[in-house]
Amino acid sequence: METHIYQPSEVQLAAEDIKRGDLVAFPTETVYGLGADATNETAVKKVYAAKGRPSDNPLIVHVSGIEAVEKYAQPLSDTAKQLINTFWPGPLTIIFKLKPGSLSKAVTGGLDTAAFRNPKNQVTIDLIKAAGVPLVGPSANTSGKPSPTVAEHVYHDLKGKIAGVIDDGPTDIGVESTVLDMSTDVPAILRPGGVTADQLRAVLGTVNDEKHSVSGSEAPKAPGMKYKHYAPNAQVYIVDHDSDWQQASHWAAEQPTKVGVMTTDSVLNSANWPANVELFSLGADVKSASHLLFKGLRHFDDEPDVKSILTEGFRTDGLGEAYMNRLNKSAGQMHFEIKK
């Protein structure tokens, strides 16, 4: 299959691909998503095949407003509507109980719930409206690899497997949306993201933000809960925020292969780096680091000589929780301390 790179002005062409049951990657404020008609089970199954995604890993349904949610979900509470009015469009995915038979089990991973999001990107809103249907939209990458934050990442992973990708430049946030489960008695954060727990508490009062794990036989309710994610070819090691980067530099110098270093500018400028280190800037703070994390991991995926990547960790508050969630999954919880 030829994969077209569409410009934002060519949304109508991309919508025609969707109507034919083909796949088109679209931009959001978080990462690029892989779009298919959420009401077309055959098209949805193509998403799993293109990504190599496990079939029990549910998909997020992207909508252009609350009306589509009300069509498929059970009646929304006043609190749910308040959440939507506060955070949509934006980086918040909300899980609701469905009306029986309203969406295919291919969308829901076999569950009676579905996750909905209204992305804050006008190009994709236009695409949803032009297609006339909600779109499933997992990250537009090979399953398990770092999520795509520019159209080139999508093309690299899925060229020949999808009909097209709409190129709207780099995404703004760089890590996926917060996933909030509203199908339980106490709303629960299943994945941290651009909307923080404190922001949700300001609307809901009580939020369960304990870390959720999924057993081998259990179906996950949201993406990213069960399977390995965001991993480049090289082993990632987390260098904790209070660690000595000069020690990390000494360790890197002793390695027989090339070492990637992903950290903020202040650290890049404070250490003496050996010749076998390749540097990648994460900018000034956790906000820029979140925006650049997946780009950096993909950068080193194109460097086959890099066998280890030392990456700066941040405190797990605010956006730092989402950043560290993704980094821990990329590293398989491996910290630099165990390599001293």
Summary of the structure (lengths in Angstrom):
residues: 340
radius of gyration: 20.0
end to end distance: 48.1
largest distance: 61.1
contacts: 1209
relative contact order: 0.15
helix: 34%
strand: 19%
